[in-house]
Amino acid sequence: DTIYGWGKTDGYFKSEQDAWAFRDELVHLLLHQKMAFNSPVWFNVGVEDHPQCSACFINSVDDSMSSILGLAKTEGMLFKYGSGTGTNLSSLRSSRESLAGGGTASGPVSFMKGYDAFAGVIKSGGKTRRAAKMVILNAEHPDLVEFITCKVDEEKKAWALIDAGYDGSFTGTAYGSVFFQNSNNSVRATDDFMRAVIDDGPWQTRAVKDASRVMDTYKARDIIRQIAEATHVCGDPGMQFDTTVNEWHTCPNSDRINASNPCSEYMFLDDTACNLASINLMRFVDARGEFDVEAFR
């Protein structure tokens, strides 16, 4: 009724008959589970005055404290209303680069602890599920190795707690007391990195503030081995193939693609969102096993 009401108010329908046809068809599709909205629509439409309807957000972050803390607020509010977010943290200075006011930067992995804590305590939709979150770091970032191993180290802490008798279930005290359990982590790799792996060549990480400054030189195969071993232990990090993603970019003149949503089915520009829905194709198969093309159309 809410969506039907929006259509009437905004003059979407040509006639009252069209409006009722839209409403009745929508009721039919939902009642018979031929389609389903994304979670935030179920949580918020008809409940909130200004509902959040999009499911998947990609958020940018700049290398400043105000932007870093602003992202925490943005993510928290998105989680509250049932959405998932993804961010590439490669814009943040590494833990070995200097701050303008003196001292050394904390680095993205340190800030990931704060983001992880907020995600862990905010239930999406306020009632149904935990936050969904993606964190990405480019393969040339100086903190790459720390990023690759951060979740493995916490996983081993959880094992030690479980061995000591703490609850080892997904929502138990063992995993609840270690970091990085509320996000998917992914390394963003270019074709240059993958060719270095194939050719058994070197791979260099470079400073964020001065890309001409080489921070470390590794064997590319050692990096890919660390990724594989970490993934074997705890499922993270995954990999995103930056060159391929941007070669298939549908809006390349707007900006490059740097990140994805938590499940990676939405790859698009920073500070955008998508509104997904699902169609259940099996509901269009009749008793004889034939697909009802006309009903689907």
C-alpha positions as CSV (number, residue, x, y, z in Angstrom):
1,D,0.0,0.0,0.0
2,T,2.9,2.4,0.7
3,I,4.5,2.0,-2.7
4,Y,1.0,2.2,-4.4
5,G,0.4,5.4,-2.4
6,W,3.7,6.9,-3.5
7,G,2.8,6.1,-7.2
8,K,-0.6,7.9,-6.8
9,T,0.9,10.9,-5.0
10,D,3.7,11.4,-7.6
11,G,1.4,11.0,-10.6
12,Y,3.1,7.8,-11.7
13,F,-0.2,6.1,-12.9
14,K,-2.2,7.1,-16.0
15,S,-5.5,6.2,-14.4
16,E,-7.1,4.9,-11.2
17,Q,-7.5,1.6,-12.9
18,D,-3.8,1.4,-13.7
19,A,-3.0,2.2,-10.0
20,W,-5.2,-0.6,-8.7
21,A,-3.7,-3.0,-11.4
22,F,-0.2,-2.2,-10.1
23,R,-1.2,-2.7,-6.5
24,D,-3.0,-6.0,-7.2
25,E,-0.2,-7.4,-9.3
26,L,2.3,-6.5,-6.6
27,V,0.2,-8.2,-3.9
28,H,0.0,-11.3,-6.1
29,L,3.7,-11.5,-6.8
30,L,4.6,-11.1,-3.1
31,L,1.8,-13.3,-1.7
32,H,2.8,-16.2,-4.0
33,Q,6.5,-15.5,-3.5
34,K,7.1,-14.9,-7.2
35,M,9.3,-12.0,-6.1
36,A,10.8,-10.6,-3.0
37,F,12.2,-7.2,-2.1
38,N,15.6,-6.7,-0.4
39,S,15.7,-6.7,3.4
40,P,15.6,-2.9,4.0
41,V,12.3,-2.6,2.0
42,W,10.8,-5.3,4.3
43,F,12.2,-3.6,7.4
44,N,11.4,0.0,6.6
45,V,8.7,0.6,3.9
46,G,5.4,1.3,5.6
47,V,7.2,1.6,8.9
48,E,9.5,4.6,8.6
49,D,8.4,8.0,7.4
50,H,11.4,8.3,5.2
51,P,12.4,4.7,4.6
52,Q,15.9,3.5,3.6
53,C,15.2,1.2,0.7
54,S,18.6,0.4,-0.8
55,A,20.5,-2.7,0.4
56,C,24.0,-2.2,-0.8
57,F,26.2,0.8,-0.3
58,I,29.7,1.7,-1.3
59,N,31.3,4.4,0.8
60,S,34.4,6.4,0.2
61,V,36.8,7.6,2.9
62,D,39.5,10.3,2.8
63,D,42.7,10.4,4.7
64,S,41.5,12.7,7.5
65,M,40.2,12.1,11.0
66,S,36.9,13.8,10.3
67,S,36.3,11.5,7.3
68,I,37.4,8.4,9.1
69,L,35.0,9.1,12.0
70,G,32.3,10.2,9.5
71,L,32.5,6.8,7.9
72,A,31.8,5.1,11.2
73,K,28.6,7.2,11.6
74,T,27.5,6.6,8.1
75,E,28.0,2.8,8.4
76,G,26.3,2.7,11.7
77,M,23.1,4.4,10.4
78,L,23.1,2.1,7.3
79,F,23.4,-1.0,9.5
80,K,20.6,0.3,11.8
81,Y,18.2,0.2,8.8
82,G,19.3,-3.1,7.5
83,S,21.8,-2.3,4.7
84,G,25.4,-3.5,4.0
85,T,28.4,-1.4,3.2
86,G,31.7,-1.7,1.5
87,T,34.8,0.6,1.6
88,N,38.3,0.6,0.1
89,L,40.6,1.9,2.8
90,S,43.6,2.3,0.6
91,S,43.3,6.1,0.7
92,L,44.4,6.0,4.4
93,R,48.1,6.5,5.1
94,S,50.0,3.4,6.2
95,S,51.1,2.7,9.7
96,R,54.7,3.8,8.7
97,E,53.8,7.2,7.2
98,S,54.1,10.5,9.0
99,L,51.3,12.8,10.1
100,A,51.4,16.5,9.3
101,G,51.3,17.4,13.0
102,G,54.1,14.9,13.9
103,G,54.0,11.2,14.8
104,T,53.0,8.3,12.7
105,A,49.6,7.4,11.2
106,S,47.6,4.6,12.8
107,G,47.0,2.8,9.4
108,P,43.8,1.3,8.0
109,V,44.0,-2.0,10.0
110,S,43.9,0.0,13.3
111,F,40.8,1.9,12.2
112,M,39.3,-1.4,11.0
113,K,39.1,-2.4,14.7
114,G,36.9,0.6,15.5
115,Y,34.6,0.0,12.4
116,D,34.4,-3.7,13.4
117,A,33.3,-2.9,16.9
118,F,30.5,-0.7,15.7
119,A,29.3,-3.3,13.2
120,G,29.3,-5.9,16.0
121,V,27.0,-4.0,18.3
122,I,24.5,-2.7,15.7
123,K,21.8,-5.1,14.6
124,S,20.7,-4.5,11.1
125,G,17.0,-3.5,11.0
126,G,17.2,-3.3,14.8
127,K,15.8,-6.7,15.1
128,T,16.8,-9.4,12.6
129,R,20.5,-9.7,11.7
130,R,24.0,-8.3,12.3
131,A,25.7,-5.8,10.1
132,A,27.1,-6.8,6.7
133,K,30.4,-5.1,5.9
134,M,33.2,-5.3,3.3
135,V,36.7,-3.9,3.8
136,I,39.1,-3.7,0.8
137,L,42.8,-2.9,0.6
138,N,44.8,-2.5,-2.7
139,A,47.8,-4.9,-3.2
140,E,50.2,-1.9,-3.4
141,H,49.3,-0.5,0.0
142,P,52.2,-0.6,2.5
143,D,50.0,-2.3,5.2
144,L,49.1,-5.2,2.8
145,V,50.7,-8.0,4.8
146,E,49.2,-6.8,8.1
147,F,45.8,-6.7,6.4
148,I,46.2,-10.2,5.0
149,T,47.1,-11.7,8.4
150,C,45.0,-9.6,10.7
151,K,42.0,-12.0,10.7
152,V,44.1,-15.1,11.0
153,D,45.8,-13.8,14.2
154,E,42.4,-13.0,15.7
155,E,41.1,-16.5,14.7
156,K,43.9,-18.1,16.6
157,K,43.1,-16.1,19.7
158,A,39.5,-17.3,19.4
159,W,40.8,-20.9,19.2
160,A,42.8,-20.4,22.4
161,L,39.7,-19.1,24.2
162,I,37.6,-22.0,23.0
163,D,40.3,-24.4,24.2
164,A,40.1,-22.6,27.6
165,G,36.3,-23.4,27.7
166,Y,34.7,-20.3,26.3
167,D,31.7,-20.6,24.0
168,G,32.9,-21.1,20.5
169,S,29.6,-20.6,18.6
170,F,29.2,-17.9,16.1
171,T,27.6,-15.5,18.6
172,G,29.6,-16.9,21.6
173,T,32.1,-15.2,23.9
174,A,35.2,-16.5,22.1
175,Y,34.5,-14.9,18.7
176,G,32.7,-12.0,20.4
177,S,35.9,-10.9,22.1
178,V,38.2,-10.8,19.1
179,F,38.4,-8.3,16.2
180,F,37.5,-8.5,12.5
181,Q,34.6,-10.9,12.9
182,N,31.9,-8.6,11.4
183,S,33.4,-7.9,7.9
184,N,34.6,-9.6,4.7
185,N,38.1,-8.6,3.9
186,S,39.4,-8.5,0.3
187,V,42.7,-7.7,-1.4
188,R,42.3,-5.7,-4.5
189,A,44.8,-7.0,-7.1
190,T,45.7,-5.6,-10.5
191,D,46.8,-7.6,-13.6
192,D,50.3,-6.4,-12.9
193,F,50.2,-8.2,-9.5
194,M,48.8,-11.4,-11.0
195,R,51.5,-11.4,-13.8
196,A,54.2,-11.0,-11.1
197,V,52.8,-14.1,-9.4
198,I,52.8,-16.1,-12.6
199,D,56.3,-14.9,-13.6
200,D,57.7,-15.3,-10.0
201,G,58.6,-11.7,-10.0
202,P,58.9,-9.0,-7.3
203,W,56.0,-6.9,-6.0
204,Q,56.5,-3.4,-4.5
205,T,54.2,-1.6,-2.0
206,R,54.2,2.2,-2.3
207,A,53.5,5.0,0.2
208,V,50.0,6.4,0.0
209,K,51.1,10.1,0.2
210,D,54.0,9.6,-2.3
211,A,53.3,6.9,-4.8
212,S,56.9,7.1,-6.1
213,R,58.2,6.0,-2.8
214,V,58.7,2.2,-2.5
215,M,58.0,1.0,1.0
216,D,58.7,-2.8,0.6
217,T,59.6,-5.3,-2.1
218,Y,58.3,-8.8,-1.8
219,K,58.1,-11.9,-4.0
220,A,54.6,-11.8,-5.5
221,R,54.3,-15.5,-4.9
222,D,55.0,-15.1,-1.2
223,I,52.1,-12.6,-1.0
224,I,49.7,-14.9,-2.9
225,R,50.7,-17.8,-0.6
226,Q,50.0,-15.7,2.5
227,I,46.5,-14.8,1.0
228,A,45.8,-18.5,0.3
229,E,46.9,-19.7,3.7
230,A,45.0,-17.0,5.5
231,T,41.9,-17.8,3.5
232,H,42.3,-21.5,4.3
233,V,42.3,-20.8,8.0
234,C,39.5,-18.2,8.4
235,G,37.9,-17.5,5.0
236,D,39.6,-14.1,4.6
237,P,40.9,-12.2,2.7
238,G,39.1,-12.8,-0.5
239,M,40.4,-11.2,-3.8
240,Q,38.9,-8.6,-6.1
241,F,40.5,-8.2,-9.6
242,D,40.8,-4.5,-10.1
243,T,41.9,-4.4,-13.7
244,T,39.1,-6.8,-14.9
245,V,36.5,-5.0,-12.8
246,N,37.3,-1.7,-14.4
247,E,37.6,-3.1,-17.9
248,W,34.0,-4.2,-17.6
249,H,32.9,-0.9,-16.0
250,T,29.6,0.2,-17.5
251,C,30.1,3.9,-16.6
252,P,33.9,4.4,-17.0
253,N,33.6,8.2,-17.8
254,S,32.1,8.8,-14.3
255,D,34.9,7.4,-12.2
256,R,36.8,4.2,-11.6
257,I,35.4,1.3,-9.5
258,N,37.3,1.0,-6.2
259,A,35.1,-1.2,-4.0
260,S,32.0,-3.4,-3.7
261,N,29.2,-4.2,-1.3
262,P,29.7,-7.1,1.3
263,C,28.8,-9.9,-1.1
264,S,30.5,-8.3,-4.2
265,E,27.5,-8.6,-6.5
266,Y,27.4,-4.8,-6.6
267,M,30.6,-3.3,-8.0
268,F,30.2,0.4,-8.8
269,L,31.2,4.0,-8.0
270,D,32.1,5.2,-4.5
271,D,29.2,6.8,-2.6
272,T,26.5,4.9,-4.5
273,A,23.9,2.3,-3.6
274,C,21.8,-0.3,-5.3
275,N,18.3,-1.6,-4.7
276,L,18.1,-5.3,-5.3
277,A,15.1,-7.6,-5.6
278,S,14.7,-11.2,-6.4
279,I,12.5,-13.2,-8.9
280,N,11.8,-16.8,-8.0
281,L,11.8,-18.5,-11.5
282,M,10.5,-21.8,-10.1
283,R,7.2,-20.1,-9.3
284,F,6.7,-19.6,-13.0
285,V,6.9,-23.4,-13.7
286,D,3.5,-25.1,-14.1
287,A,2.5,-28.5,-13.0
288,R,3.7,-30.0,-16.3
289,G,7.2,-28.6,-15.8
290,E,6.7,-25.9,-18.5
291,F,7.9,-22.3,-18.0
292,D,5.0,-19.8,-18.1
293,V,6.7,-17.3,-20.5
294,E,3.6,-15.0,-20.7
295,A,3.2,-14.7,-16.9
296,F,7.0,-14.0,-16.5
297,R,6.8,-11.4,-19.3
